[in-house]
């Protein structure tokens, strides 16, 4: 049987002379081919595929502007094309297209599957793109491209995920496979829960197929084509699919079938672990994939990606510990949380408690924290500590979690005591250059600062900077992030020169990095440098720096709390300089931006609202040179 893609290519070649004759001026603006939804675009069409939406046909992609201008002429020409080809009904008539063939705006085609009507230029743009969507819009074949725009866009997508996001996705799939297949599948079988076991096996299988594609730099297509795609991949493909077939054929309602499924899962994980080692992505010798995920992850350099939850593809939007420093930003939210820091291979091994069980308990407590059940999380962490463990890393994880849980409940002293104990264990076990130790030190520094213990905060924050510098070099973004947080401590101590020096170093590092995340870090440095210049009375330079921060955030974030925060700081600086009208406009814009972002209360908002009232009063009542003092409260 002739495949649908080849049939469509031959059909286009047969139609090309007519298209050149009737639309020769339009054709150079077009790309022609067959891509998108449909088994024929993947080369998987068979006799079953012919029952619907199959046959010779092709897409004609133009820009939105060109489609609006020439669309009707093209439709007139398409009516002249043959209705059948080599015995098959064609799909070029409007009633037979189903949105898959005929004239299409290239922006709408790519937006349908990626969510963007422009090519991605930064890892943030890639973050929300689904693998199946990327597979769908890059499959098939382009037969002709006069302008080259469609193919250039296509090649951008085929060049694959940015490296650090690629590492993150592979790390996440490792964690998901370990959780669903190596941990939850056997537990469901032990309970006699065959439905739970089926769901666990399904999740494992999808994660495994996705990881196979990631390791081959291919996109995982729509689920019903996933197995056939992976089967043909050079790395892992045939062996993984054979083992998955073994697992799929195992009756999960019987003990023998359950054992067979578990054995197949372990075989697949062993294959994956071997491939990770072969590609230099992990040096862990165990096939327990939970150990491989953090190792793969820590090879990245993009700070915001390193802070993401290892089990998910989305951002980890953790809560920032308050510092009581108005209008100053401290960089990333809880960047040093142990649960997201890459650690050592033996991080979860324990003599007293099964490693997998400990992991699940830690994560369960973390979920309670994320859901706002602070008391429940505290109780869970305390239960873990009561169970006991000989592994200092296990204990450190539980102590760190306990410290964060009690801090959020307003018990600063208890929180500090717990995090101090975690830091002590990590210093002894991991050393002061380990990312996990440095992360805990930064957590402790934030707690000290919140408690007004500035000198202690400076000491541990500087230790984190020194440790990360020794491990990664001073030009690493993790070091720059630690410098940013140390600068907040120095600012609180009124060491403006010291804070400025660190901010300038951090800004230089961030400016050398690519991507929107680094630009956001630059904007934080600019914000804080602006505050320092205000403190020194250099209002002109302070305003200029705030304007730069605002411009970056408007471009990257639009209506967002970070944008609103920068607008508020700019408004305060303008007011301090006596530029009352622009201050009023800017502060109002800040409050409006907060509202559009879903926030109407909070310390920063109240501070900006108070300053807005002062500025409005100044415009109405106060003569030049006698305006009231703008508040930082």
N, C-alpha and C positions, 0 to 999 in steps of 0.2 A: 504494500500500500504506500502511495506517495504521501509524505508528511505535509500537513497543511502549510507550514512555513515555506517549503520549496514550491508548492503549488501557487501560493500567493506571490512569490518572487517571479515566477514564470508568467503569471497573469499581469503583473506590473510591466514586465518587459514587453509583453504583447500589446499593452495599452499605451506604452510610452510614445510611439510615433503620433498617435492621436492627441495625447496631452501636449506634445511639443508643437503640434500644428495649431491647436485651438487655444492653448494657454502658455505659449512659449515665453511670454513676458512675466508670467506669474511663477513658473516652475523654478527659476533661480532663487526665489524667496522661500521655497518649500523644502522640507525634508519628507521623504517617503519611505515607508517600511511597514513592518508589522511588529508591534510590541504591546505589552499590557496584559490584560486578563485573557485567559483562554489557554487550554492545554497545548495548542499548536505553537504558541509563543515560546514554550519551554521544550518543544520537541517531544512531548509526551502523549500527543493525540494518537488514538487508535480507533478501532471499529466502533467502540462505544461512544467516542467523541462526536461521531457524525449525527447523533440524534438531535442536536440543537446547536445553533450558532457556530456552524463550521462551514468552511468553503473558501474559495479564492476571494481575496479582498486585501486592502491595504489602507494604512493611515496616511493622511496628508497633513503634516504639522506646519503651521505658520504662527508667527507672532499674533497676539491678540489684535494689534493694530492692522496687520495685513489681512487677517481673517475677516475683520469687519469691512475692510475695503474691497476684498476680492472674493469673499465667500459666495455671493450669489453667482458670479461668473463661473466659479469652479463647479457649483451645483449644476449649472447649465451644461458644462462640459461632461460631467460625470454621467448625465443622462444618456450620453452618446456611447458609453462603454458597453461592451457585450454583457448580457445578463447571465450567460452561462459560459463556462470555460472548461474544456476537457471533460465535459459531461457533468460538471458540478454547478449548482446554482451559485451565483456570485453574491457577495455581501456589500455591494456598493450603493444599492438603492436605499434611500432613507429609512424605509420600513424594515430593512434587514440588518442595519448597522448595529443596533443595540448599544450605541455609544462607543463601540470598539474599533470601527473603521470609518473611513471618510475624512472630511476636513475637521481638524481639531486644533485648538489653540495650544501651543506647546507649553505655555505657562500653566494652563488649566490641567493639562495632562500630568505634568510633574507635580503640581500642587495636590492633585487627587490622591497621589500615592506617597508623597513625602510631607505634605502639609506646608510646603513653601513654593511660591511662584518665582523664586530666584534661586540660582545655584547656591549651595552652602559654602561659606567662606571661613567658618570658625567651628570648633567642636561643639559649641552650644547649639548651632544650627542643626547638627547631626543628632543631638541628644534625643529629640522627640521622634525621630524617624524610625518607623517599624521595619524590621528586616524583610518581612513579606512584601511591604510596599516598595522597598528598594529593589528587591528581586523582580517585582512586577514591572517596574518602569525601565529596567535595564535589560530585560530579557529580549528574545526575538532578534530582529536584524533590521538595520537601516539600509535600504536599497539605494538610496540617493539622498544627498543633502547639498543643495545648492548654496545656501548661506553658511552652513557649517555650525550654526548656533545650537541646533538640537543635539548634534553629535558632541559638541564641546561640553554641553551640560551633562550629557550621558557619560562622557569620559570622566568628568569630575566625580560622579557618583561611583563609577566603576573603579576609580582609584582607591576606593574603600575608606572605611572609617579612619579618622585621625588616630595616630598611634596610641596615645594614652587612653582614648575612649575604647579603642580596640582591646587594649589590655584589660580595661575595666570590665568589658562585656565577657571576655574569656574568664576572668576571675569570678564574676557573678555566676556564670554557668557552672563552674566547678563547685561553688558553694551550693547552688540549687540541686545539682546532681547528688552531692553528698547528703543534703538534707532529705530530699525526696526518696532517693533510691537506696543509699547506704544506711540511712538511719530510720526513716519513717516506714519504708516498705516492710522490713523485718518486724518492726513493732506492731504494725497493723496485722500482719500474719499471725503473730503470737497471740493477739487478742481474738483471732478468728474473724476479723473485720475485713472481709473480702472486697467490699466496696471501697473502703479506705485504701486498701492495698492496690486496687485497680487505679484509683485516682493518683496515688503516689507513683505508681509505675508509669502512668501517663505523663505526669509532670517531669519525671526523670527522663523519659524518652524524648520529650520535646526539648529539654535542656541539652541532652546529649547530641541530638541532631543539629541543634543550633551551634553547639561548640565545635562539632565536626566542620560545619561550614566556616566558622570563624577561623579555625586552624588552617583552612584552605583558602582564606580570603574570598569566600563566596557568601552570598546572601541566602538565608533560609527562605524558601518560597511559602506560599499558602500551605497550610498543614497537610492537605491531602496529597501534595506533591513532594513533601519533605523527604520521605524515605527514598523515593526514586532519585531525587537529587543527590542525596548523600551517598547512595549506593555507587554512584559513578565518580566519586571524588578520589583523587590519588592517595590522600592521607586519611587513614582510618576507615574510609568509606565502606569497602566490602566487608571487612572484619566486624565493624560496628553493626552494620545492618544484619549480618548473620547472627550475631549475638542478640540483637533486638528481636529478631524473628523467634529465637529460642524463648525469650522472655514472653513474647506475645502469645506463643502457643501453649504456655504453661497454665494449667487450670489452677487459679488462685484459691479455689475452694477446697483443695486437697493439700495435705502436708507435703507430699512429693512434688506437686506442682509449685507450691510456694518456694520450696528449696531450690527448684530448678530456676525459678525467676530470680531469686536472690543470687544464685551462682552466676547467671547471665549478667546481672547488674555489676557484680564484682569483676567479671571478665572485661566488661566495657570500661570500667573505671581504671583497671590495670592498663588497658590499651591507651586510654587518655593520658594517664600519668607518664607512660613511656614516651608518648608523642610530645608532651610538654617538656620532658627532659631532652628529647632529641632536638627540639627547636630552641633550647636554651632559655625556656620560659620558667623553669623550676628545677631545683636540684634536690627536692624532696624524694626520698626513695620509697616511702610508703604509698600505697594506692588509695588511701583515705583522702579524697579530693578536698575535704575541708582544710587540710594543711597546705594544699597547693594554691588555693585562691589568694591568700595574702601575699604569697611569694610572687605570683604573677603581677599582682596589683602594685607592689612597691617598686616595680621597674619604671613606673610612670613618673613624670615630673610636674604635671599640671595639678596644682595644689587643690583646686576645687574638686577635681575628680577624685583625688586621693581621700577627700573627706566624705565621699558618698558611701552609703550603706552597701556593703559587699553583697548582700543578698538581693538587691534591687538595682534596676537600671536608672532610677530617678535620683534626684538630689536628696541629701540628708539635711533637712532644714532644722537643725538643732537649735535650741534656745541659747542665746548669749547670756552669760552671767553679767549682771549689771555692775557697774563700777562707780556710779555716782558722779561721773565726770560729764557735765552737760556739753553737748555739741561736739564731743570728741568721739572718733570711731576707733575701735580696737582690732579691726581686721576680721578674720574669719570667726564664725561661731564655733566655740568649743573645739578648735581645730585639733586638739590633742587627745580627743576621746580614745580610750584604749580600744574600744570595740571597732573602731575604724582605722586604727593604725596598723600598718604591716608589722608583724612581729616575727619571732623565731619559729623554726619548724616545730619545736616541741612545746609550743605555747599552751596546747590544750591537753597534754599528757599528764596523768595523775595516778598516784599509787592508791589513794583512798577512794576515789570516785571515778567511774567510767568517763572518759574524755567526752564522748558524744553526749552523754547525759548532762554533763556540766555545761557544755555549749548550749544545749537546749534550755537549761535553767537560766543561764545568763541572758539569752535572747528573750525568754518569756518575761523576765524582769524588765528588760529594756522596752518591750512592747507596752507594758503597764505604764512605764514612764512616759512614753510617747503619747499614750492615750489620756494622760493627765491623772492617772491613779497613783499618786505619789506614795500614799500610805501602803498600797498594795505592793508597789515596787520595793519600798523599804523592807516590808515584811519578807518578800522573796529573797532579797539580798542577804538579810539576816539569817534566814533559814539555810542558805548556802554556806555561810560562814560557820554556822552551828554544825553542819555536816562534817566540816573539816576536810583538809586536803594537804598533802605533802608538797604540792606544787606551788611555789611562791607566785607564779604567774596567775594561776587560778585565783588565789587569794587576793592578789592585786586587782584583778578584774572586778571581783565582788566588792572590795573596799572602795574602788573608784566609783562604781555604780551606787553604792550606799551613800557615799559622800555627796554625789550629785542629787540624790533623792532627798536627803535631809536638808541640803542647802535650799532647794526649791521650796521646802516647807518653812524656811526662815530660821533654821537652827545652824547658824554659822559655825559655832564652836565645834559641834559634832561633825559637821562636814569637813572642816579643816583637819580634825583629828584622823578621820578616815582616809582622806587623800594623802596626808602625811605618811600614814602607814603604808599605803600603796606605793608611794614614791620610794620609801625606804626599801621595800622588797624589790622593786624594779632596779634601783641603783645597785643592790647587791647581786641580783641574778643576771640582769641584762647589761649593766654598765651604763655610764652616763652618756654614751654616744648612741644608744639605741633609740629609734624613733618612738617606741612605746614609753620609755623612760622620759624622754623629752616632752612627749605629749602630756603625760601625767604632771610633769613639772609646770607646764603652761596652765593646766587646769588649776593646780595649786596656787600659782601666781595670781590667777583671776580671783580666787577665793580670798587670798590675802588682801588684794586690792579692794575688794568689796567690803572687807571687814576693817578697812582703814589701816592695815598693817603694810604700809608702803615699802619700808626698808626690806622686809621679808619678801614682798612681791618682786622687788627689783632683784634680790639675790637669786631666787629660783628661776626667774625669767631670764636672767643673764646666764645661768647655768644651762638652760635649754638652748639659748643662742650658741653658746660655746660648744655644747655637745653636738648639735646639728652641723655647725661649721666644721668641726673635726671630722664628722662622718661624710658630709656631702660637699664641702667647699663653700666659701662665702657667696658664690654666685648662684646658689641653688634657691629656688622659690620657697622651699620650706624654711630655709634660714631667713629669707626676707620676711616671711610671715611672722617668725619668732621675733625678729627685730621690730616689726610693727607693733607687736604687743608689748615688748619691753619699752618702746618709746612712750606708751601710755602711762607706764609706771613713772618714768622720768618726768613726764609732763605733770603728773600729780604731785611730784616732789618739787616742782617748779624749776627743774633743771631743763630749761628751754633749749639751751645749746646742745646738751646731750640728746634730747628728744629729736631735735632737728637733724643732727648728724646721722642718727639711725634711720630717720624717715628718708633722707636723701639717698642713703645706701640702698634701702629697700626699694625706693622708687626706681633707681638705676637698674636693679635686678629685674623688677617687674617689667620695665620698659623693653628689656632685651628679650622677653618672652613673647610668644605669639598668642593670639586668641583674646576673646572678650573677657575671660576670667582675669587675665593679667591686666587688661585695661581697667577692670573694676578695682583691682588692688592699687593701681596707679591713682585712681580717683580717691581712694581712701587716704593715700599718702598726701595728695593735694589738699584734701579737706583739712587734715591735721596740720599741715604746713601753713595753711591759711590761718588757722587758729593761733599758731605761734606768732605769725607776723602781726595779727591783731593785738596779741598780748604785748608786743613790743611797741605798739603804736604806729606800725607801718601799715596803715589801713589800705592804701592804694594797692600794695602787693598782696595783702590778704584777700581783698576783693577779687583781684585778678586770679588768684589760685582757686578761690571758690567758684568763680565763673567756669574755669576749666573743669572742675569736678562735676558741676551741674551739666555741662555740655556732654561729657562722657556718659553720664548716667541717663540723660534724656535719650541719647542715641541708642544705648544698649538696652535700657530697661523700660523706657516710656513711663507710664504711671505706675510707680512702685514706691514703697516706703523709703528705699535708699535714695531715690531721686528727690522725694519730698524732704528728706533729711538735709540733703545738700542745698536745696532751695532755701530751707529755713536758715541754715548757716549763712548763706549769702545775704539773705534779708537782714539778719542781725548785724552783719558787717556793714552793710549799706546804712543801716540806722545809726550805728556807731559813728559813721563818717558824716552823719547829718543829711544824707540823701534820702529824705523822708518819703517822697512820692514813690521812688523806685523800691524803697524798702517795703512800703505798704503793698505795692503790686506783687513783689516777690514773696512776701510772707503769706499773702492771700493765696498766691499760686501754690505755695507749699501745703497749706491747709487743704486746698481743693484737691491737690494730688494725693495727700493722705486719704481723703474721703473716697476718691475714686479707687484707691487701692484697698478700701474696706476698713480703714482705721479712723476713728474719730476721737479716741481718748488715749492718754499715755503721757508720761513726763515730758517728752520732747514736744508733743503737740500742744500741751498746756503752756509750755515755755514760749513757743512761737505765737500762740494765741495772745498771751500776755504782752509780748513785744509788739504785736500788731496793734493792739489797743493803744500802747504808748505812742507808736508812730502816728496813728490817726489823730490822737490828741495833739501831738506836736504840730501836725499840719494845720489844725484848726485854731489852737489856742496859744501857742508859744512863739514868741518872736525869734528871729534868727539868732543863734548863739546862746539861747537860754533853754534849749530843749531838755526834757527830762532824761535821766540816765537809762540806757537800755539794759535790760536784765539778762543775766546768764542763767537764771534759775528756772 
